[in-house]
Amino acid sequence: MHGVSLGQTTNNIAEYSAVMELLSESISFGIRRLIVRLDSELVVLQLNRVYAIRNPVLLRLFLRVRLLEREFDYIEYQHIPRFLNTLADAIASRMLERHLR
C-alpha cells in the first residue's frame, strides 16, 4: 500500500489522479479487465460519458484516463456511496498521517 500527496486539490482531481494511478499499475501487472469503484458520483458519471466535462482541468485528466483505457479489454466504473467506503477512508487517513509526519 502506498500513497502520494497531491497537495491542496479537489476531491474530483484526487479521484481522477487515483484512477490514472490504478490504471497505470494495472497495465504494468498485465491486467486487462477492471472494475473501478469510486465515491465521486460526478467522476463516475463523467467516465461513463453520462455527464459532459466543462472544467478544463478535469477534461485534461479525463483524456489522460481515456488514453490509459486503450490498454484494457474491459473497464467499468461504478459509484460507491461515501458512507460505504470506510476502508478507502481509513487508507487515505493513514497516508495523510504518514505524509504529515
N, C-alpha and C positions, 0 to 999 in steps of 0.2 A: 504494500500500500504506500502510495506517495502522493504528494500534493504540491501545488505551486501557488505562490502568492500572485494574484493579479492586480494587487493594489486596490485603490478605490474604483469600483466599477458597478455596473448594474447587474441585477440577477440574470437578466437575459443575455448579457455579454458573457457572464460566467457560465451560463448553460451552453451557449454556443462553443465556448472555449473547451468545456468538458467534452462535448460531443466530438470536436475535432481531435482531441487527445485520445478519446476512446477509439475512434475510427482508425487513427494512425497506429495505435498499439495493436488493434485487432488485425490490421493488414500485416503488421510485422510478424504476427503469430500464425498467419495463413488462414484466418477466419474469413469465411465467405458469406455466411448468413448471420444476421444480427437483429435482435430486438432491443431497442433503446428505450428505457423508461425515464421520463423527465418530469419534474414537478412544475415546470413552467408551461402552463397550458398555451400561452402565446407562442412560444418557441415550437412546441409540438404542432400547433396548427399551421405555423409558417413552414416548417419542414415537410408537413403533409400537403402543402400547397392549398390549404383552405383559406388562409389569410395572406393578403399581399404584404409586402415589406416596404414601408415608406422610409424608415430610418436608414440613412446611408451606411452607418457603421454596421448595423445588423445585416444589411443587404450584402456587404462585403464578406462578412462571416458566413452567411448563408451560401454564397457562391463557393467559398472555400470548402464547405461541407459537401456541396454537390460534386466537386472535383474528387474528393475522397470516396464518395459513394460509388464512383465508377468501378472501384475495385471489388465490389460486393455483388453476389448473385441475388441476394435478397436483403433488404433492410426495412425495418418497420419502427416507427416512432409512436410511443404510447404515453399518454399523460397519467401520472400517478399523483393523487392529491397530496399536498404537503403533509397533512396530518398522518398519512400512511408511510411517510418517508423518513421514519425515525433513524434507521440505520445510516442513511446518507447524511443526515444532520449530525449524527454522532461522529462520523468520519470527518466531516467538514470542521466541526468544533475542535477535534483533536489536531487537525492540520493547522488550524488558526492558532491554537495554543502553542504548537511547536514553532510556528513562524514568529510569534511574538516574543518567545524566549531568546 
